[in-house]
Each structure stands twice: as structure tokens, then as C-alpha cells.
Amino acid sequence: MSLTRSQQMARICAIDTKPERLLRRALWSRGVRYRLHAATSGGRPDIAIGGKCPIGIFIDGCFFHGCPVHYVPPRSRIEFWRDKLAANVARDCRQTRALEDEGWRVFRVWEHEVFESADAIADRVVAIMSGAPLGSGPAWRVARVEWLDDERIRERRWLVDLRDEGRQTSEERIRSTKKVRAPKTVSGSRARVRRQ
Ligand SMILES: [Zn+2]
């Protein structure tokens, strides 16, 4: 099956996103060796580190994976994006569970965390490799948003816990358009968000 040009481009962008490059570079400089997009029963972690308790790292785009800080529901093609978000978050939960059931430690970071400090994230990975816990408490992500007014300013958002989809919380808030900012010091073009 041949891919259209835009499908090929989408694939290339998905494989080499800027936050991934940043984190890979920071890991490499710490002597960490890894595999990229290794096939597992729980999907393909962006970065996989082998060992007795392998670590699967996912760098989740703030828009496509429902970052609680940055997710903003688009005001056009509303149903399409609503379904897309729900499907992505459900898959994130499913993949994480599948990998953890197989003995992986799954470390999911937001794209904005990598942009804030790829070094800090790489340090955490190194700590996890030496047995540090992944962190406790719920890892919330936005699974659904509905508007409470015609102007689409006030939102009700439902968040689910990555490791327990049944655990949900909801909140009301005013639409925020906080942007994810890529660091300017890094060479290359502006960040591409992950499309999947
Ligand atoms: Zn974010």
C-alpha cells in the first residue's frame, strides 16, 4: 500500500518531533542508550530503555493527549476532535496498562515538560533506571470538554486518571489559550506537534 504525500509527511513528523529530539539528546549525553519506537504489545513507546525492568517513555503532545494545562477544544469540527481526544486518551490508558502488565515501567511526559527542561526529565529517567519510583497519585488527562455557554467560553472538563480510567474528576473553567512554547535556543524549525 502506498502512502499519499501528506501521509508520508505525517509519518515523518510523528517519528521525529522536536520534544523527542530534545529528550533523546539529553538522554544520550547522560550515556543512556535506547531504542526508538520499539514494537510492544502496548504500542510503540517513543523511547524504550532495556533491562530487567524496561522503561517505556512516551512524550505526549499537549493537544492530542489532553494535557490538563494546555488542552483547548477546537471550535470547529467539534465532534471530530471530541472523538479524537476520547480515542487517544482511551488508547493512552490501554497502552500504559498493557505495558505495565508485562513488567514495563511506563513514563509518560508532556511535551511542555520536555520543552521546559529536557535535562530535568532526563535526570528523572536516569533516577527511574536506578529504581526511583515513577511517582504516585493520579496522572490526569483531559478526556472530554463541553461548553456551558453559547460563546464557548465556560467549559466543563472531564479528566481521567491514566492508570485508572474509572477514576474521573470534572471541573469548570474559563477557556484558556495558554500556548505550549518550544525553546528558542534549539536549532531547527518550530516544534511540530505529534499527529496521530
Ligand atoms: Zn501541556
Residues whose N, C-alpha, C, O or C-beta is under 5 A from the ligand:
A	BS01	ZN	C62 C67 V69 H70 W110 H112
